[in-house]
Amino acid sequence: MKKLLPALVSLLFIQVAVAQNPETQQVTGQKGNAKISGKVIDVDSNQPVEFATVALNDPTTGKPVNGTVCDDKGEFTINKVAEGSYNVQVSFIGYETQTINGVSVDKHGDVNLGIVKLGTGTKVLKEVVIEGQKDLVEERVDRTIYNAENDQTTKGGDATDVLKRVPMLSVDMDGNVTLRGSQNILVLVNNKPSTIMASSVADALKQIPADQIKTVEVITSPSAKYDAEGSGGIINIVTKKNTLQGATLNVDAGVGTRGSNLGLNGNLRTGKMGFSLGGWGRSMYNINGRFENAQLTTDPASSNQTLNLQQADTRSHGLFGNYNLGWDYDINKYNTLTASVRIGARNNISYQDGLYTQMLTNDALTSSNLRNVKTNDLNNSVDASLTYTHLYEKPQKEFSLMALYSKNNRNNDFNNTTLEANGVSAPSGYKNLNDSYNDEMTLQADFQTPIGKNQMLEMGAKDIIRHAYSDYSYFSDPEGDGNYVLVDSVRLTNNLNYNQNIASGYLSYTLTLPKGYSFKAGSRYEYTTIDAYTRTEDNIDIPSYGVLVPSVNVSKKLGKGGMIKASYNRRIQRPSIRFLNPNIQSSNQINISQGNPELDPEYTNNYELGYNTFIKGVSLNLTSFVRNTTGSIQQVRVPLENGGILTTYQNIGTENAYGLSLFANVNLGKLSLNGGSDMYYTVLDNNIGSRNEGFVISGRMFGNYNLGKGWGIQAFGFARGRQIQLQGTQGGFGMYSLGVRKEIFDKKGSIGFGAENFLTSEFRIKSKLETDYIQQNSLNVMRNMSFRVTFSFRIGKMSVEQRPSRRRSISNDDLKEGGDGGGGGMEGGQGGGGQGGQQRGGQGGGNRPATGTQGSGAASGAAAAGAAAATLPGADANAVVNAEGTWNYTVDSPQGGGGDVMIKKDNGTYTGIITNKRFNRETPLSSVSVSGNELTFQYTTTGQGGNEMVVKVRSIIKDNEFAGEMTVGSFGTFPIKATRAK
């Protein structure tokens, strides 16, 4: 019960936040010049008790004359206290109230009560489950957080479908992800790396079900705590999990015209130990399309021109699975262990049917052939991690030691068979077998300690031992009879062993100043050694190298939840196995690709300036950025003798980008609209004659409408403009979806219907390549109109508890097109919360849940001292006023609580609706009364557990404004003011 009660407090604050999100209160009685201060902590854990109520009571009457609420560090100050004797009462739901009697205050003397300890009481409270809803997009100092759990249009999809909705991210039709135009991003799952990202981020994302994603964090300005990898930034995908008591089983299923899915997820927690077991599978089918390709190459020596014309129908199908087991154990209040094992599998088969090729040399037809191509892309992966965390008596001081093992096995094979064409039979064939794997062993130690009340020092060390291996062979069947023989060629049959070790250390310092200023600076040093060889080459000469990467983040909190921030960081991007693998991919004989094991890393300087604010119910975020990259890893194409093109990778000269991102969130009653656009100008230059530049623009729009009675409808649209490449452009495309959902069985389940691209039978994407010797125009057609039905149901019940420890997790922020990076979104710019949530106060992995969370989320009961005055100042019973209209109101709160109140008068009777801008919830007013110039109204909020709380407002109207007070149940009274909308 000691763990249950504090968690119920957290739930109650959501109700307060829904009521208008006030955080502090001071009810003044007598005025003076003295102040009373102190700090409130938990008697068992010595952790601060956030938002505990401190009341200053008159010893004679026992009534409060002044009071306040503790901040997130448990500290409080009551100002303007008159001379006299008082009883100080400290309380917080779930704790026994402490009263300090006979506190004497001199005329000019200040009183410091020191440490006040609260212990949990024995009173059992009825379970409270309060339902709120976070904004779809939230801003933090160093990241943007997309609350994917609020988006039902992705149900039945995978992580790729979710990332299409996230601001600043762009996803192409193949699932490749870019951040502000850069593919050099690091991808984490629950703050942990995975080797599946090293081979292909696009393929790895298909293994993560959209239904299990809680948030997506886009970290554009990583601190020194994160690995230096990822020149574009870090994406952290946080999946749903809980720290509850009891047992549950969730079933999610869907079936559609192009895919089906089935997921089972269970949780069990008893006492100090918890388990989670999950499994998810998805099948994809009817993925059809076609492509056309025309490429003209010129022989630099002879000037002969070869024109190759191609066309084929395409189709694919696949099976994807993801299975995980988690375990955590609280040894005691200072020591915890967590462990997890994740197994993933992917089976994707694709075909090019009737691949018809015509080759013309100097306008004369010289050959033609008809082929079928089948590609098998199969892989499986395992990730296992173990974390030990030690807490100290001193709040926010902790040490953690983490280990991770991760391995990904992949077979990427193809078979190319020649068919009869133009009446001429030419049976033959060839195939390529490529068996590869990537494994990693990582050890990491982190230590953090506060310095005084407003500083934090973080330091740590890390070592990554990585081994990548690729074994590839070519076989030919010249007679077409199915008897394949090995091609004895070093170029076609060989292997690559690539061993890499990265040792690193970091130091980071954070300073929080008055008036909302925050400063964080740090530096990280990494030293990389590489040992690479093949079957025929004992040593590929790749020198060792070290890099120092500094970072600086500065922010200023503004009124009503606004913020302005600026940052600089330097990043490094090492090539992954995708870019290194020398295996020749020639499933299409005139378009061949090959990796380059001698690639160097690329280096990037990032500059960012951001601003976000709330304007009359509209949340706006504007970010400008500059990215300068040297040694950028890019595709380079060269002509081949047969008129084909070889694509490989090189460190080109420079790649610069200059851009803006704009995102807006608008709440209009039951309708919520979110949308934005990313635009940047990019310049690529290899410094030896090749240069390309231009604008790249993308945008997205998301809409959500609450139909009532458990019905909801959501719509999504996304468009991406053409992409600029060193030697050409890739065409843009758009997509859209619509979803309807109905909650059933008392919100234990839901059934829904979704449609994607239902007005368009196919998408056409045109790409263009131009160099001195190559001209290529290609067209890809995707037929992805789809419809699906989804169903989910939850069995069992969990009760809340407060976990005593702060969680940590390991992260490898590593490798171009694969890797990981970091932690939970911290308001104060600190890294690494193990749950990836939004911890208050800027410290990693806090032991209390975040403010304003979904469902049974967390915060505190912001109770206040004092009762409302019997008569409001300025009340005039004989005045005549007009109360009708829409009033834009705000509550005196650091978080800028507010919204709209719409009041109507019909036949002398007033009615109304109140809407909170932060949670997009409409609530009817149960009574509206106008007496003279005094306006009063009230409404009731109800949680899922049936618990009700009455919110009352009393105010004085003057022309087009009113001002007064809001009383939130028994938890406090707060100033409110409003202006009538014109």
N, C-alpha and C positions, 0 to 999 in steps of 0.2 A: 504493500500500500504506500510505502514511502516513495516508491518510484512512480506510482500512478498519479498521485495528487499534483506534483509539479507539472506533469505533462498536461493535465487538465487545465492548468493555468494558461499554458501555451495556447490551448484551443480557444479559451475564452477571449484571448486578445484578438483573434481573427474576428470574433463577433464585434468587438469594439472597433476594429479597423473597418469592418463593413459599415458600421454606424457612422464613421467619418474619419477614422484613422488618427485620432489624437494621441499624442504620446505623453504630454506633460500637463500639469495643472497646478495652479496656485490660487487658493481662495484667500483673499486678504481680509483681515479684520482690522485690528489696530495697526497703526503704522509706526515704525521706529527705524533706527539706524543700525541695529545689531543683526547678526546672522547666526544661524545654527547649522552646523555641517557634520558629516560623518560618512561612514561606509557600511553597507549591509552585505554580509556574506553568509553562505550556507555553512552551518555548524559542522556538517559531516565532510563535505568536499572542499571547504575553504574557497569555493568559487563565488564570484559576485552574484548577488540576487538581482537580476535586471528588473527595473520598473517596480520595485517594491514601493508601497505607499508609506509616506512619513507624514503623520498628522500632528499638529501642534494644538493640544487641547487645553481649555480653561479648566484648572483643577476644581473650581467651584461647581460649574455647571456640567462639566464633562463634555461640552460641545467643542468642536474644532473651530479655531479662529484663524488658522493658517495651515499650510501644508504644501507638499510637493511630491514628485515621483523620482525615484532613483534613475540615473542614466544606465547605459549598458555596461558600465564598470561597477555598478552598485553604489556609486557615490551620489550624495545629495547635498543641497544647500537651500535653506529657507531664508530668504532675504527680508529686509524691512520688518524685523521683529521688535516690538516695543518692549520697554523695560518691564520686568515682572517675573513671576514664577509660572512654569508650564509643566504639563505632562506630555512627553513625546511618545507617540504610539507608532510602532513600525509593524506593518502587516504585509502579507502576500499570500494569495490563495494557495492552500496546501501546506502552509507553515503555521506554527503557533505564533500568535501576536505577542510582541514584546513591548512592554511599557516602561519607560524611564520616568519616574516621578520626580517632582521637585527640581526641575532644571531651571536654575536662576540666571536671568539675563540682566546685565547692567545696561545703563543708558548707551554707552559706547563700546561695550565689550562684546567680543565674538565668542561663541561656545563651540568647541569641537568635541563631539561625542565619541570620536574614535571609531573602533570597530564594533558593530552591532551584529550579533550572530542570531540567525533564525534556524529553528529546528522544525522538522515536519511534525505535524500533530497527528492525532488519532481519529479525527473526524473523517468519515467516508462520504465523499461527494458522489452524487449521481453522475454517471458517465455522460459527457457532453461531446457531441460531434458537430462541429460547426463547418458549414460549407461556404467557401469563398472561392474566388478565381483570380489568379495572378494575371497581370497584363501579358499579352502574347509575347511581347518583347520588353526586356528590362535592360537597363544600362548600369554598368559598374565602372570603376576607375579604369580597369585595363581590359574590359571585355564586354561583349554584348551577349545576352542570354535569351535564347528562344525557348519558350515554354511549350514544348511539343505536345505535352499531355492535353493541352487545350484544343488541339487541332484534330478533329475527327475525320477530315478528308483523307488522311493518310492511312486509315485503318485497313489492315490487310496488306499493306505495302511493306517496304523495307526502309533502311536508313537513307537510301538515295532519295526516296520520295519526301522524306522529312527535310533533308538538306536543301532541296529546291526552294523551300519556303523561308530559309534563314537569310536575314539581311547580310549583304556583302559577299554571299556565296553564290556561285553559279555552277550548275550541273548540266553537262551536255547529254545527248541522247544515249551515249555509251556509259554514262554514270561517272565520268571523270569530273572531279571537283576542283574549282579554282576559287581563291580568295582574293578579291580585287584584281582578278586577272592572272594571279600567280598559282601554278600548280605545286609550288614548293611549300607545301603545308604539312604539318604534323597532325596525325589523327590519333586520339586517345579514346579508349572505352573505359569509363569510370576511372579516369586518371591513370590508366595503366596502358603500356604499349602492347602491341601484338605483332608477331612476325608476319601475319597475313597482310598487314599494310605494306610491308616491304616489297612484296611482289606486285600488288596492284590494289590501290585504294578503292577503285571502282568495284572490283570483284569482292573485296572484303566487306564493303557496305551492304552488299546484297545478302550477307549472312546475318545482319542485325535487323530484327523485326521492328517495324515502326511502332507497333502497339506497346513495346516495352521501353520506349525512349521517353524519359521524363523531360530532359532539357538538352539543348545543344549550346555549348559555350564557344563563342568565337573570340579567341584571345589575340588581339591585334598588337598588343604591346607587352610581351612576356618579360617578367623581371629576371634578374640574374639567377634566381632559384631554378628556373627551367633550363633544360639543355639548350645549347646554342643553336641547335638545328631548327630549320623552318624559316626560311627567309620571308615567306608570305605571312606566316602566323601559325596559330595552333587551333585545332578544332577538338573540343572535348565532348564526347557523347556520353551523357549521364543516363543510365537506365534506371527503371523504377525499382525501388527496394524499400525496406522498412526496418524499423527497430521496435517492433510491437510484440506484445505477449499474445500467445495463442497459436492458432493454426488456420491457414486459408489455402484454398486451391482455386486458381483462376483458369477458366477455359475460354480461349478465343479461337474462333473459326471463321473462315470466309471462303466463298466459292465464286468464281467469276469466269468471264469468257476468255481471259488470257492468264489467269493464275488462281491458285487456291492456297490456303494456309491453315495450319492447325497449331495451336500453342497451348501448353500446359505449364503453369507456374505455381509452385507451392512454397509456403513459408511456415516455419515452426520455430517458436521461441518459448523457452521455459527457463525461468530463473536467469542465470548469468550467461546462458549459452543459446545461440541461435543458429538455425540452418535455413538454407534456401536451395531449392532444386527447381531447375527450369529446363524446358525443352521446347523447341520451335522448329517447324518445318514448313517449307514453301515450295510449291511446284509452279513452274512457268511454262506456258505452252502457247501455241498459235502466235508466236512472235515472228511475223512475216514482213517482208519488204523486198526491195530490189535496189540495184545500183547500176550506174552507167559511168564510164570513165573514158576520157579521150586525152592521150598524152603524146606530145610531140617533142622529140629529143633531137639534138644536133650534135654530131660527132665533131669535137673541137679540132681534130686533125684533118679530116677529109671534108668537113662541112656537109656530109650526107645527113639527110633528115629521115627519121623513122617515126611513123605515126601508128600508134597502137590504139585500137578501139575495142572496148570491152563492155559486156553487159551480163547480168545474171540475176536470178531470183535468190532471195536469202530467206532462211528460216532458222529458228533456234528453239531449244527447250532445255530446261534444267531443273535440278533439285538442290535445295539449300537447307542446311540444318545447323542448329546452334544449341548446345547443351551445356549447362553450368551447374556447379555445386559450390555453395558458399558456407563458410563456418566462421563464427566469431565467439570469443570467450573473454569475459571480464574477470581476470584473475582476482583483482581487488580494485579499489578505487584509483590506484596509481598505475596499474599495469594491465595491458590488454594484448590479446593475440587475435589476428584475423588471417584467414586463409581462403583461397578460392582456386578452383580448377575449371577451366573452360575448354570445351572441345567443339570445334567447328568443322563442317564439311561442305563442299561445293562440287556440283557435277553439272557442267554446262557443255552442251553439244550444239554446234552450229554448222550450217551447210551453205554452200554456194551451188545451186542447182543450175545446170546448163550454162556454165561460165564460157561464153563464146568470145574468142579473141581473134581479131584480124590485124595483121601487121602489113603496113605499106611503107616501102622504102622509095623515097623520092617520088611519091604519088603512085607507085606501082604496087599492086597486091603481091606480096611475096609468100605469105603463109596465113593459115587460119587453123584453129583447133577448137574443139568442144570438150569441156572437162566438167567433172564433179569434184567438189572439194568438201571434205569433212574434217572438222577440227574438234578435238576432245580437250577440254580444259578442266582437269580434276585436281582438287587439292583437299587436304585435311590439316588441321592445326590443333595445337594444345598450348594453353597458357596456364601456368601454376605460380601462385604468389603466396608469400608468407610475410606478415608484418608484425613487428613488436613495437609497442608504444609505451613509454614511461613518462608519467606526469609527476610534477613536483608540487610541493606545498604552495609555492609561489604561483599565482594564477598566470596562465598563458606560457609558462615555462615548460618545455617538454623536449624529449629526445626520442627519436624513432630509428629503427634499423629494419631495412626491407630487402627482400630478395625476390627475384623473378626468373623463371625459366620459361622460354617460349620457343616453339618450333613450328615451322610450316613446311609441309611436303607438297610438291606440285608436279603434275605431269601435264605438259602442254604439247600435244602431238597433233599432227595433221596427216591426211592421206589425199593425194592428188591423182585422179584417174582420168586418162584420156578416153574419150568416146568417139563414135563414128560421126564425121562431119562432112557435109557436102558430098555424100556418097563415097567418101574415101575412108576406109577403116584403118586406124592407126592405133591399135591397142598398146598402151604402155602406162606406166605409173611410177610414182615415187612417194616416199613418206619420210617423215622426220619424227624421231622420238626424243623428247627432252625431259629428263628426270632431274628435278632440282629440289633443293631445300634451303632454308634459312633458319638458323637457330641462334639464340642469344641467352647469355647468363648475365644477370645484372645484380650488383650489390650497391646499396645506397644507405648513407647515414646522414641524418639531419638533426640540427639542434637550433632551438630558438629560445630567446629569453628577453623579457621586457626590461627596459632601462627607465626607471622612474614611471611616470604615469602616461607619457605620450611618445615613447620611443620603443622600437623593437629592433633587435639584432638577430639576424639569421645567418647560419653558416652550414656547410655540408660538403660531403665528398661522395664521389660516385665512380664506378668502373663498369664498363660494358664490354663483354667479350662476345664477339660476333663471328660466326662462320657461315659463309654462303657458298653453295656448291651447285654446279650445273654440269650434267653429263648428257651430251647430245650426240645423235648418230643419224646418218642418212642411209636409206635403203632404196634401191631401184628395182623395177620390174619391167625390163625392156620388152619382154614378149607379151605382157598383159595377161599372163596365165596365173598370177597370184604368187609366183615364186620370187620373193624379194631377196636381194643379196646386198650385203653391206658395201657402202661406197668407201673405199680406202683412200680418204683424203683428209689431211690434217685440218683443212679449212672447214670441212663438213662434219667430220667425226672427231670429237675431242672432248675435253672437259675444262672446267675452271674451278679452282679452289681459291677462295678469297677470305683471308683471315684479317679481322680488324679489331683493334683494342683502343678504347677511348677512356682515358683517365681524366677526371675533372674535379674542380673544387670551386666554391662560390662564397661570397660574402655580400650580405644585403642589409641595408639600414633604412628604417622607416621613421619619419618624424611627423606627428600629427600636431598641428598648431591651432590656436583659437580661431574662431570665425570660419571654421570649415576648411582650412587649408591642410593639405596632405602632401608630403614629399617622400619619395622613395628612390633610392639610388643603390646601385650595386655593380658588381663585376664578376665575371666567370672566366676561368681559364680552362681550356681543354687541350689535351695533347693526344694526337692520333698516330698510331703505328699500323702499317699494313704489310701483310705478307701474301703475295698473290703468285700463283703458278698454274700451269696447265700440264697436260700429259706430255707435251713435247717441248715445253719451255719451263726451265727450272725456276726462273725468277723474272717476274715482271717488275721492272724498276719503278716503284711508286714511293717517293721520299716521305718520311715522317714529317709532321707539321704540327705546330701549336698555334692557338688563336686566343686572343683576349677579347671578350665581348662585354662592353659596358652597357648599362641601361639606366634611364632616368624617367620617372613618372611624377608629374606634378598635377594636382587637382585642387579645385575650389568648389565646395558645395554652395549652391545658391538657394534662394528662397523657393518654397513650394516644390521641393524635390529636384530642382534643377542642378546642373553641374557643368563646369567647364574644365577641360583636362588637356594636357600637352605631354608628349612623350618622345623619347628617342631611344632606339636600341640598335645594336649591330648583331647580325645573325650570320650563320654559316649553313650551307646546304651540301651534305655529302651525297654522292650518287648511290642509289639503291641497286639491287640485283637486276631490276628491269633495264636500267641503263648500262649496266656492266656486262651483261650476259653476251658472249660472242657468238652464241648459236644463231645461225642464219635462218630467219623465218621467211620461207619462200612458198607458202601455200598458193600465192598468186605470183607467177613467174615474172611478171613485169613490174611488180611492186614488192621489193624485198627489204627487210629490215634486219639490223644487226647492232648489238650493243658494243660498247667501247670500254674495256677494263682499265684503260689508262686515264680515265677522266679525273680531273681535279675537282675539289669542292668549289662552290661559288660563294661569294660574300656579298652581303646586302646591308645597307644603312636605311633604316626606316624612321620617318618623321611623321608625327600625327598630331592634329589639333581637333578636339571635339567639343561639342556643346549640345546639351539637352535640356529641355524645359517643358513645363505644362502651361498651356494657354487656354483657359476657358474650356476645360475638358478635352483638349487636344494635347497629346504627348508628341513632342518633336525631337528628333535627334539628327544633328548635322555633323559630319566628320569630313575633314580634308586630310589628305595624306600625300607623301612623296616617298617613293621607293627607288633607290639607286643600287643596281646589282652589277658586279664585275665578275667575269668568268662564268656567265650564265650558261647553264646546260640547256641546249636547244637542239631540236631536230635539224639535221642538215641533209639535203638531198643532192645526189650526183648521178649523172646519166651512165647507163651501162651499154655495152656493145650491142645487145639485142633490142635496144630501144627502151629497155626497162629503167627503173629508178631504184637506187639503193638509198635507203634512209638509215642514217646512223646518228650518233649524238656527239657533240663537241662542246667545248667551253668557248662560246663565242665571246666577243668583246664586252659589250655593255647592254643592259636592259633597264630602262628607266620608265617609271609610271608616275603620273600626276593626276590625282582624282578627287572626287567628292562622293559621299554617300548620304542620302537623305531618307529618313524613315519617319512615318507619322502614324499615330494610333488615335482614332476618333471613336467616341462612344456616343451614340444617338439613341437613347432609350434602350430598347431591346436589340438594336442593331449596333454591332461593333465592326468597324472597318480598320484594317491595317494595311499599309502599303508603303512602297518606297522605290528608290532607283539608285543604282550605282553607275557612275560614269567616270572614266579615266582616259587619259591620253597616253599612249605607250610609244616608246621609241626603242627599236632594236637595231644594233649596229655591230657587225663583226670586225670593224676597223680595217677590212681589206677589200671593201667595195660593195658588200651587201648591206642594205639598210631598208627598213620598213617602219612605218609609223602610221598612227591613226587613232580615232576615237573608238572606244568600246562602251556600249550602253546596255544595261539590263534592268529589268523592273519586275515587281511582283505585287499582287493585290490579294488580300485575304478578307473574307467577310463572314460574319457569324450572326445569325438571327435566332433569338429564343422565341419559339412559337407557343410556349407554355404547355403545361400538363405533360412534361417529360419529352416534348418534341423539340427538335432543333435542326437547323439547316446551316450548312457551311459551304462556301465556294472559294475556289482558289484559281488564280491565273498567274502565269509566269512567261516572260519573254526575254530572250537573250539575243543581243545583236551579234554581228560578225566578230570573230576573234582575229587579232593581228598576229601573224607569225613572221619569222625572219624572212621567209621566202614566199609568202603568200597570205591568204586569208581562209578562214573556215566559216561557212555560212551560219547565220543565226536561225533560231526556231522559237516556237511558243507552244504552250500547253495549258490546259485548264481542267478543272474537275469540280464536281458537285456532289455533296453528300447529305443524306437525311438520316437522322437517328431518333429512335424512340426508346426511352428507358422503361424497363419492365421489372416486375417482381420487386417492387419497392426499392428500385435503383440497384438491385443486386445484379441485374443483367441489362443488356441492350440488344436491339436488333436494328440494322441499318441497311441502306442502299446507297451505292456509290457509282458514279459514272465519270469517265475520263475521256476527254477529246471526243465527246459524243456528237458534235456537229461537223466533224472533219474526218473523212475516211483515212487520210494519210498526211504525213508531213514530208516536205521536200527540203533537203539541206544541200546547198551548193557550196563547193569549195574550189579555190583557185590557187595554183602554184606557178610562180614565174621566176626564172633565173635567166642568165645569159644563154643557157643551153637546154632549158626545160620549160615547157608550157603545158600545164595540166589543168583540165576542168573535170570535176567529178560531181555526181549527183547521187545522194543517198535518200531513199524513200522508206519511211517507217509507217507501217500500218498499226497504230496502237490505240484505236478506239476500243474501249473496254467498259464492261459493266460488272458489278459484283454485289453480293449480299453478304453481310457480316453479322456475326452473333457472338456475344460474350456473356459469361455468367460466373459469378463468384460464390464459392461454397465456403462456409466457415466464417469466423469472426475474430478480429484482433482487437485487443484493448491497448491503449497507449501506455507508454512508460518513458521515463527520462533516462537516457543512457548516460553513465557517469564519465565517459571518456571521450577525448577528441581522436578522430580517426585520421590516419595517414595512408597514403598509397604511393607506390613507386611509379615513375614515369620516365620513359626514354623519349626525349624530344629529338627524334633522330630520323635521318634518311629522307632524301628527296622522294616524293610520292610514297611516303610511308613513315610512320613514326608516331610520336606522341609527345605530349607535353602537358599540360597542366591543369590543375586543380580547380577547386571550387571558386566561384565568383566572390571576391572579397570587396566590400565597399571601401575599405581603407587601403586597398592595393596589395594586401599580403597574399602570398601564394599558398597553394596546396591544400585546401580542405579535402579530407579524404572522401567525403560524400559528394563533392562537386557542387554543393549547395551554395547559398549566399549567406555567409556568416557575417554577423554584424561586428562592427568595431575593427574589422580588417585583420583578424588573426585567423590563421589556418585551422580548419577543422574544429570549430567551437563545439562545446558540449551541449549547446542549446540549439534547437532548430531555428530556421531563419524566419524573419518577420514576414508576414503576409503570404504564407504558403498555401497551396491548394488543399482543399479537403480538411482533414484533421491536422492542419499545419500548426505553426508555432507562433508564439509571441507571449505577451504578458498581459495580465489584467491590470490595465492602467487605472487603478482606483485612485480617488483623490479625496482630500479632506475638505469638509465644509459642505453646507447645503446651500441651495439657491436662495437668494434673497426673497423676502416675501413680496416686495414690489420692485419692479424694474425701474431704474432711473429714467425720468422723462415720460412716464406713463401718464396719459391724459384720457380719462373716461369720456370726455365730451368731444374729443377730436373725431373727425370724419376722414377716413383714408380708403384707398382702393387697394385691396390685397391681391387682386387677380393678376395673372401673368406668370412668366417663367423667371424665376430668381436664380442667379448664379451665386452659390454660397461657398464659403470657405470656413474651416474650423481652425482655430489658433493651434497649429501643430507643426513641428519641424518637418513632417512628411507631407504637408500641404493637403490634408484631407479636404474634400469638397465635392461639389457636383451641382445638380439642378433640382429645384423644387418648383413644380408646376401646380398652380392653384387656380381653380375655377369656381364660379358662383352660379348656381342654377336655382331659380325660385327662392332666393334668399338663403340657400344652403351652400356652404363651401365644401368642396372636395379637393383632393390633390394626390400627387405622386411625387416621391423623392427618388432621385437617381444618383448613385455614387459613381463618380468618374473613374475611380481606381478599380472597381470590381464589376462595373457594368451591370448593376442590379437595380431593377425597378421595384419599388415597394409602395403600395397604396397607403395613404395617410388614413388612420382610423378615426381621427377627429380633427377638424380645422375650425377655429373660432377666432372672430375678430371682435374685440371689445374696445371701443375708442380707437386708439392708435396701437393697441397691443394685439399682436398676432401670436396665437399658440396653435401648435399641432403636435401630434405624436404618431408613432408607428411601432409595429412589433416585428422583430426579426426572430426567425425560428430555425434551429439547427436540425440536422438529420435525426438527432436523438429526441426531438420533440421539446427541447428546452427553449423557452421564450424569454426575451428581454425587451422591455419597453423603453423606447427612446423618446424623450419629450423635449420640445423646443419652445421657448418663450422669448419674444422679441418685440422691439418697438419699431414701427414703420415711420420713416420720415422721407417724404417724397418717393424717390425710386430706390431707397435703401432701407434695410432693416438691420438691427444689431441686437444681440441678446445672448442667451446661453442655451447650451444643449446638455441635457442630463441623460447619461447613458446607463440605464438601469440603476443598480446600486454601486456603480463603479466610478462615478465622478461626473462633474459638471464642467463644461468647457465653453469658452467664448466662441460665438458664431456671428458672422456678418454676411450680408448678401446685397447684390445689386440686381435690379430688375432689367432683364434683357430688353433691348429696344426692338 
